[in-house]
Amino acid sequence: MAGWDPLKALVREEVVQRTEEGCDTQGFAQRAEEAGDDEGKLMSLYEELSKLQARTDFPYEEPSELESIRKLRPEGPRRLKAGWSEPQWRNKFYGAWLGRSVGCALGKPLEHGPYMAGANGNPGWRNVQLWFEGANAWPIQGYTPIESPGAKELGLAHYGLKSTRERIAFMETDDDIRYTVLGLIMLEEKGLDWDSWDIGKLWHNRLTYAQVCTAETQAYLNFSQMTSHMKPGRPENWKEKLEWVRTHLNPYREWIGAQIRADGFAYGAAAQPELAAELAWRDASFSHIKNGIYGEMFVAAMIAAAFAEKDPRRIVEIGLSEIPATSRLAADIHKAVEIASAARDQISLVDQIWETFKHYHPVHTNNNAALVAASLIFGGGDFEKAVTTSVLGGWDTDCNGATVGSIMGAALGADALPSSWTAPLNDTLYADLPGFHPIAISECAERSYNVFRKLSGQLAGNS
């Protein structure tokens, strides 16, 4: 069983992945097509791809291990001062959970081909705009309309009807919410005493195969093959086996899957971007490498920073301070910040971001992280402006809306978020996980706050 896609599709994506990693893959795409459905030829080709080395002129240095990553990161604050009162802390945690839910719900109906990859000769962002225009709901100031007579003439449609303007009454189940809950569960159960092995066990205990996709599917399958009820314990050579788990038949190892898993860990490390990035590294390294890992570290550091810092530009800078300055992701984020700083308006911003990063797959880490950073800068501290920009930009709409909403919610606090966005959720989310289906969003926030207090005490005791 190949996993997320048939073997021939995995090999085709592996050609793209190895090209992006700086390898000379000339002729491999044609050979993959010629192999057809022959599994023997496909696997032989895959093995060849796996052995390729980056070109000597490849300008990036991109390690996957934490110590090596830290050697290449810029200077940063690592830990921020935040002298909030207990009610202020609680308000920020509730804001983060609410903001994540708002952004996810806005983008969820639009996580569909025409908006992610473009269609009808339009970039994805233009189709998002057309949907709202066709429903007389432009500019975006509320949830996605369930109908858009004007856009339907163009063959546009969407899904996720429970999150539409007319029907929304809670945060419906979504992987962007499930992973936030799983991060909370891990910190509640393990504190700081866990690693990538524990992530695999957590997923197998809490998630079904149907709830994972792309890189997570491949790692889930590989971990399954390596473990059994007969040998449930951690193998002595787990570090060596981990490389196989996260890379074998996994051409999605630099896609967005890890980036959307940062929040639950980052909340526990509020105002401590270095710790947040480390916890993100532990999580991401189960299923991703290089820029796939950096994406989660970058986002985690920004979220943690937002609990102490309101300036979006400074938040992005702190996120960059926890990933290698020598990486493709760092270069792309710097370019996105440059675009956002010069953008005249929302449309010109998303258009420039799309044109600059459209060479990536719609659910790759780098283009989506670039859109997140640009939306934060362009938003200038305005919750609605930042979140709607991130969703308008297309690609992974619910993921980007959720990430920007989480950061802005932590920075501003729940009391400062517009009730027009938060009230329709009725303080309720459904995570499709036992004990969290349904649950009050405020209860999740309180539990994250308690985890934060517990980890802070644990760190103080170790210092």
C-alpha positions as CSV (number, residue, x, y, z in Angstrom):
1,M,0.0,0.0,0.0
2,A,1.6,3.2,-1.1
3,G,-0.3,5.5,1.2
4,W,-1.6,8.9,0.3
5,D,-1.2,8.3,-3.4
6,P,-0.4,5.4,-5.7
7,L,3.2,4.6,-6.1
8,K,3.6,6.2,-9.5
9,A,2.2,9.5,-8.0
10,L,4.6,9.3,-5.1
11,V,7.6,8.8,-7.4
12,R,6.5,11.8,-9.6
13,E,6.3,13.9,-6.5
14,E,9.7,12.6,-5.4
15,V,11.2,13.9,-8.6
16,V,9.9,17.4,-7.8
17,Q,11.0,17.1,-4.1
18,R,14.6,16.1,-5.0
19,T,14.8,18.9,-7.6
20,E,13.8,21.4,-4.9
21,E,16.4,20.0,-2.6
22,G,19.0,20.9,-5.2
23,C,19.6,17.6,-7.0
24,D,20.1,17.2,-10.7
25,T,16.9,15.2,-11.7
26,Q,17.1,15.7,-15.5
27,G,15.4,12.8,-17.2
28,F,13.8,11.4,-14.1
29,A,10.3,12.7,-14.8
30,Q,10.3,11.1,-18.2
31,R,11.5,7.8,-16.8
32,A,8.8,7.9,-14.2
33,E,6.2,8.3,-16.9
34,E,7.7,5.5,-18.9
35,A,7.6,3.2,-15.9
36,G,3.8,3.4,-15.9
37,D,2.4,1.2,-13.1
38,D,5.3,-1.2,-13.0
39,E,6.1,-1.2,-9.3
40,G,9.5,-2.8,-9.8
41,K,10.7,-0.1,-12.2
42,L,9.1,2.6,-10.0
43,M,10.9,1.4,-6.9
44,S,14.2,1.1,-8.7
45,L,13.8,4.7,-9.9
46,Y,12.8,5.8,-6.4
47,E,16.0,4.3,-4.9
48,E,18.0,6.1,-7.5
49,L,16.4,9.4,-6.5
50,S,17.0,8.7,-2.9
51,K,20.7,8.5,-3.5
52,L,21.1,11.7,-5.3
53,Q,23.3,14.5,-3.7
54,A,22.6,18.2,-4.0
55,R,24.5,20.1,-6.7
56,T,27.8,21.7,-5.5
57,D,26.4,25.1,-6.5
58,F,23.2,24.7,-4.5
59,P,23.2,27.9,-2.4
60,Y,21.4,26.6,0.7
61,E,22.5,24.8,3.8
62,E,19.6,23.0,5.4
63,P,20.2,20.5,8.2
64,S,17.3,18.7,9.9
65,E,18.8,18.1,13.4
66,L,18.2,20.7,16.2
67,E,21.9,21.3,17.1
68,S,22.8,22.0,13.5
69,I,19.8,24.2,12.9
70,R,20.7,26.3,15.9
71,K,24.2,26.9,14.6
72,L,22.7,28.5,11.5
73,R,20.0,30.6,13.1
74,P,20.3,34.4,13.5
75,E,20.5,36.2,16.8
76,G,17.2,36.3,18.7
77,P,15.7,37.0,22.0
78,R,15.0,33.2,22.8
79,R,12.9,34.3,25.7
80,L,10.7,37.4,26.1
81,K,9.6,39.3,29.2
82,A,5.8,39.3,29.7
83,G,4.6,40.7,33.0
84,W,0.9,40.0,32.4
85,S,-1.5,39.5,35.3
86,E,-3.3,36.2,35.5
87,P,-6.5,37.5,33.8
88,Q,-4.4,39.0,31.0
89,W,-2.6,35.7,30.4
90,R,-5.9,33.9,30.3
91,N,-7.3,36.4,27.9
92,K,-4.3,35.9,25.6
93,F,-4.7,32.1,25.6
94,Y,-8.4,32.4,24.9
95,G,-7.6,34.8,22.1
96,A,-5.1,32.4,20.5
97,W,-7.7,29.5,20.5
98,L,-10.5,31.8,19.3
99,G,-8.3,33.4,16.6
100,R,-7.2,30.0,15.3
101,S,-10.8,28.8,15.1
102,V,-12.0,32.0,13.4
103,G,-9.3,31.8,10.7
104,C,-9.7,28.1,10.1
105,A,-13.5,28.4,9.8
106,L,-13.2,31.3,7.3
107,G,-10.8,29.4,5.1
108,K,-12.3,25.9,5.4
109,P,-15.0,26.2,2.7
110,L,-12.3,27.5,0.3
111,E,-9.9,24.6,0.8
112,H,-10.8,23.5,-2.7
113,G,-9.0,23.2,-6.0
114,P,-10.0,26.5,-7.7
115,Y,-8.9,28.5,-4.7
116,M,-5.9,26.5,-3.8
117,A,-4.4,25.9,-7.3
118,G,-6.3,28.3,-9.5
119,A,-8.8,27.6,-12.2
120,N,-10.4,29.2,-15.3
121,G,-7.2,31.0,-16.1
122,N,-7.3,32.7,-12.7
123,P,-4.9,32.4,-9.7
124,G,-6.5,31.0,-6.6
125,W,-6.8,34.4,-4.9
126,R,-8.8,35.8,-7.8
127,N,-11.3,32.9,-7.5
128,V,-11.7,33.6,-3.8
129,Q,-12.4,37.2,-4.6
130,L,-14.9,36.2,-7.3
131,W,-16.8,34.0,-4.8
132,F,-17.2,36.9,-2.4
133,E,-18.0,39.4,-5.1
134,G,-20.6,37.1,-6.6
135,A,-22.3,36.9,-3.2
136,N,-22.2,40.7,-2.7
137,A,-19.9,40.1,0.2
138,W,-16.8,41.9,-1.0
139,P,-14.5,42.9,0.7
140,I,-14.2,40.0,3.1
141,Q,-15.7,41.1,6.4
142,G,-17.4,37.9,7.5
143,Y,-17.5,34.1,6.9
144,T,-17.7,32.6,3.5
145,P,-21.2,32.9,1.9
146,I,-22.9,29.6,1.2
147,E,-24.1,30.8,-2.2
148,S,-22.5,33.0,-4.8
149,P,-24.8,33.3,-7.8
150,G,-22.2,35.4,-9.8
151,A,-19.4,33.0,-9.1
152,K,-21.4,29.9,-10.0
153,E,-21.6,31.1,-13.6
154,L,-17.8,30.4,-13.6
155,G,-18.2,26.9,-12.3
156,L,-16.9,27.8,-8.9
157,A,-18.0,25.9,-5.8
158,H,-16.8,25.1,-2.3
159,Y,-17.4,22.7,0.5
160,G,-17.3,22.8,4.3
161,L,-20.9,24.0,4.5
162,K,-21.0,24.0,8.3
163,S,-18.4,26.8,8.3
164,T,-20.3,29.1,5.9
165,R,-21.8,32.4,6.9
166,E,-25.3,31.1,7.0
167,R,-24.7,27.9,9.0
168,I,-21.7,28.5,11.3
169,A,-22.5,27.7,14.9
170,F,-19.2,26.2,16.1
171,M,-15.8,25.3,14.9
172,E,-16.3,22.2,13.0
173,T,-13.8,19.3,13.0
174,D,-10.7,19.9,11.0
175,D,-7.1,18.7,11.0
176,D,-5.9,22.2,11.9
177,I,-7.9,21.9,15.1
178,R,-7.1,18.3,15.8
179,Y,-3.4,18.8,15.8
180,T,-3.7,21.8,18.2
181,V,-5.6,19.6,20.5
182,L,-3.0,16.8,20.2
183,G,-0.3,19.3,21.1
184,L,-2.2,20.2,24.2
185,I,-2.7,16.5,25.1
186,M,1.0,15.8,24.7
187,L,2.0,18.6,27.0
188,E,-0.6,17.7,29.5
189,E,0.5,14.0,29.6
190,K,4.2,14.3,29.1
191,G,5.2,17.9,30.0
192,L,8.6,18.4,28.4
193,D,9.6,14.7,28.5
194,W,8.8,13.5,25.0
195,D,10.3,13.2,21.5
196,S,9.4,12.1,18.0
197,W,8.7,8.5,19.1
198,D,6.0,9.8,21.4
199,I,4.4,11.7,18.5
200,G,4.1,8.4,16.6
201,K,2.6,6.7,19.6
202,L,0.2,9.6,20.2
203,W,-1.0,9.6,16.6
204,H,-1.6,5.8,16.6
205,N,-3.5,6.0,19.9
206,R,-5.6,9.1,19.0
207,L,-5.9,9.4,15.2
208,T,-7.3,7.0,12.6
209,Y,-5.6,6.5,9.3
210,A,-8.4,8.5,7.6
211,Q,-7.5,11.6,9.7
212,V,-4.0,12.0,8.3
213,C,-2.8,13.0,4.9
214,T,0.3,13.6,2.7
215,A,3.4,13.5,4.9
216,E,1.5,12.5,8.0
217,T,0.0,9.5,6.1
218,Q,3.4,8.3,4.9
219,A,5.0,8.6,8.4
220,Y,1.9,7.0,10.0
221,L,2.2,4.0,7.6
222,N,6.0,3.7,8.0
223,F,5.7,3.9,11.8
224,S,3.0,1.2,11.7
225,Q,5.3,-1.1,9.7
226,M,8.1,-0.6,12.3
227,T,5.9,-1.3,15.3
228,S,3.4,-4.0,16.4
229,H,1.6,-5.2,19.4
230,M,4.4,-7.8,19.8
231,K,7.1,-5.0,19.9
232,P,5.4,-1.9,21.2
233,G,8.4,-0.3,22.8
234,R,10.9,2.2,21.5
235,P,13.7,0.5,19.6
236,E,17.2,1.2,20.8
237,N,18.2,2.6,17.4
238,W,15.1,4.8,17.1
239,K,17.2,7.8,15.8
240,E,18.4,5.7,12.8
241,K,14.9,4.3,12.2
242,L,13.3,7.8,12.4
243,E,15.1,8.8,9.2
244,W,13.3,6.0,7.4
245,V,10.0,6.7,9.0
246,R,10.0,10.4,7.9
247,T,11.4,9.9,4.4
248,H,10.5,6.5,3.0
249,L,8.0,7.1,0.1
250,N,7.3,10.5,1.6
251,P,7.8,13.2,-1.1
252,Y,5.6,15.5,1.1
253,R,8.3,15.9,3.7
254,E,8.6,19.6,3.1
255,W,4.9,20.3,2.7
256,I,2.7,22.2,5.2
257,G,1.6,19.3,7.4
258,A,4.1,20.1,10.2
259,Q,3.5,23.8,10.0
260,I,-0.1,23.4,11.1
261,R,0.8,21.3,14.1
262,A,2.7,24.1,15.9
263,D,0.1,25.8,18.0
264,G,-0.6,23.4,20.8
265,F,3.1,23.2,21.6
266,A,3.7,27.0,21.2
267,Y,0.9,27.8,23.6
268,G,2.7,25.8,26.3
269,A,5.9,27.8,25.6
270,A,4.2,31.3,25.5
271,A,6.8,34.1,25.4
272,Q,9.6,31.5,25.0
273,P,10.2,31.3,21.2
274,E,13.3,29.1,21.6
275,L,11.5,26.5,23.6
276,A,8.5,26.7,21.3
277,A,10.8,26.1,18.3
278,E,12.4,23.2,20.0
279,L,9.0,21.5,20.8
280,A,8.0,22.1,17.2
281,W,11.2,20.5,16.0
282,R,10.5,17.4,18.1
283,D,7.0,17.2,16.6
284,A,7.9,18.0,13.0
285,S,10.9,15.7,12.8
286,F,8.6,12.7,13.0
287,S,7.3,13.3,9.5
288,H,9.3,16.1,7.9
289,I,12.8,17.2,7.1
290,K,14.5,20.5,6.3
291,N,12.0,23.3,5.4
292,G,9.1,21.1,6.5
293,I,10.6,21.2,10.0
294,Y,11.6,24.9,9.7
295,G,8.0,25.8,8.9
296,E,6.7,24.5,12.2
297,M,9.6,26.0,14.1
298,F,9.0,29.4,12.4
299,V,5.3,29.4,13.2
300,A,5.8,28.1,16.8
301,A,8.3,30.9,17.5
302,M,6.0,33.5,16.2
303,I,3.1,32.2,18.2
304,A,5.1,32.1,21.4
305,A,6.4,35.6,20.7
306,A,2.9,37.0,20.1
307,F,2.1,36.3,23.8
308,A,4.6,39.1,24.7
309,E,4.9,41.1,21.5
310,K,2.2,43.0,19.4
311,D,4.3,44.3,16.6
312,P,3.8,42.0,13.6
313,R,7.2,42.8,12.0
314,R,9.0,42.0,15.3
315,I,7.0,38.8,15.6
316,V,8.1,37.7,12.1
317,E,11.7,38.6,12.9
318,I,11.6,36.4,16.0
319,G,10.2,33.5,14.0
320,L,13.1,33.9,11.6
321,S,15.6,33.9,14.5
322,E,14.8,30.2,15.2
323,I,15.4,28.8,11.7
324,P,18.5,28.6,9.6
325,A,19.3,31.8,7.8
326,T,20.8,29.6,5.1
327,S,17.5,28.0,4.2
328,R,15.1,28.4,1.3
329,L,12.4,29.2,3.8
330,A,14.3,32.1,5.4
331,A,15.0,33.5,1.9
332,D,11.3,33.2,1.0
333,I,10.1,34.8,4.2
334,H,12.5,37.7,3.7
335,K,11.1,38.2,0.1
336,A,7.5,38.0,1.4
337,V,8.3,40.7,4.0
338,E,9.8,42.9,1.3
339,I,6.6,42.5,-0.8
340,A,4.3,43.2,2.1
341,S,6.2,46.3,3.1
342,A,5.8,47.8,-0.4
343,A,2.3,46.6,-1.1
344,R,-0.2,49.3,-2.1
345,D,-3.3,47.3,-1.1
346,Q,-4.6,43.9,-0.3
347,I,-5.1,42.8,-3.9
348,S,-1.6,43.8,-5.1
349,L,-0.1,42.1,-2.1
350,V,-1.8,38.7,-2.7
351,D,-1.1,38.9,-6.4
352,Q,2.6,39.6,-5.9
353,I,2.9,36.8,-3.3
354,W,1.1,34.4,-5.7
355,E,3.3,35.2,-8.6
356,T,6.5,35.0,-6.6
357,F,5.8,31.6,-4.9
358,K,3.4,29.8,-7.3
359,H,6.1,27.4,-8.4
360,Y,5.5,25.6,-5.1
361,H,2.7,23.0,-4.6
362,P,-0.4,24.7,-3.1
363,V,0.2,22.9,0.2
364,H,4.0,23.3,0.3
365,T,5.5,24.9,3.5
366,N,7.3,27.8,1.9
367,N,4.7,29.5,-0.2
368,N,2.1,29.3,2.6
369,A,4.5,30.5,5.3
370,A,5.4,33.4,3.0
371,L,1.7,34.3,2.7
372,V,1.3,34.0,6.5
373,A,4.3,36.4,7.1
374,A,3.1,38.8,4.4
375,S,-0.4,38.9,5.9
376,L,0.9,39.6,9.4
377,I,3.0,42.5,8.1
378,F,0.3,43.9,5.8
379,G,-2.3,43.5,8.6
380,G,-0.4,45.9,10.8
381,G,-1.9,44.6,14.0
382,D,-5.5,44.6,12.6
383,F,-7.0,41.1,13.3
384,E,-9.6,41.1,10.5
385,K,-7.2,42.6,7.9
386,A,-4.5,40.0,8.6
387,V,-6.8,37.0,8.7
388,T,-8.8,37.9,5.6
389,T,-5.6,38.6,3.7
390,S,-4.2,35.2,4.5
391,V,-7.3,33.4,3.3
392,L,-7.8,35.6,0.2
393,G,-4.3,34.6,-0.9
394,G,-5.4,31.1,-1.8
395,W,-3.3,27.9,-1.4
396,D,-4.0,26.3,1.9
397,T,-6.7,28.7,3.0
398,D,-7.9,27.1,6.3
399,C,-4.3,26.5,7.4
400,N,-3.1,30.0,6.8
401,G,-6.2,31.6,8.3
402,A,-5.8,29.5,11.4
403,T,-2.1,30.3,11.8
404,V,-2.6,34.0,11.3
405,G,-5.6,34.0,13.6
406,S,-3.7,32.2,16.3
407,I,-0.8,34.7,16.2
408,M,-3.1,37.7,16.1
409,G,-5.3,36.3,18.9
410,A,-2.4,35.7,21.2
411,A,-1.1,39.2,20.5
412,L,-4.4,41.0,21.0
413,G,-6.2,38.8,23.5
414,A,-9.8,37.5,23.2
415,D,-11.4,40.8,24.4
416,A,-9.9,42.7,21.5
417,L,-11.2,40.3,18.8
418,P,-14.2,41.4,16.8
419,S,-17.4,39.8,18.1
420,S,-18.7,39.5,14.6
421,W,-16.1,36.9,14.1
422,T,-16.0,35.2,17.5
423,A,-19.7,35.1,18.5
424,P,-20.9,32.8,15.7
425,L,-18.6,30.1,17.1
426,N,-20.6,29.9,20.3
427,D,-17.4,29.1,22.2
428,T,-17.6,25.5,20.9
429,L,-15.3,23.3,18.8
430,Y,-15.5,19.7,17.6
431,A,-12.1,18.0,17.2
432,D,-13.2,14.5,16.4
433,L,-11.1,13.3,19.3
434,P,-12.4,11.7,22.5
435,G,-13.1,14.3,25.1
436,F,-12.9,17.1,22.6
437,H,-16.0,16.5,20.5
438,P,-17.5,18.9,21.5
439,I,-15.7,21.1,24.0
440,A,-15.7,24.7,24.9
441,I,-13.0,26.7,23.2
442,S,-12.5,28.6,26.5
443,E,-11.9,25.2,28.3
444,C,-9.1,24.4,25.7
445,A,-7.6,27.8,26.4
446,E,-7.8,27.3,30.2
447,R,-6.0,23.9,29.8
448,S,-3.3,25.5,27.6
449,Y,-2.8,28.2,30.3
450,N,-2.5,25.5,33.0
451,V,0.1,23.6,30.8
452,F,2.0,26.8,30.3
453,R,2.1,27.4,34.1
454,K,3.2,23.7,34.6
455,L,6.0,23.9,32.1
456,S,7.2,27.3,33.4
457,G,7.4,25.8,36.9
458,Q,9.2,22.7,35.5
459,L,11.8,25.0,33.7
460,A,12.2,27.1,36.8
461,G,12.9,24.0,38.9
462,N,15.6,22.9,36.4
463,S,17.4,26.2,36.3
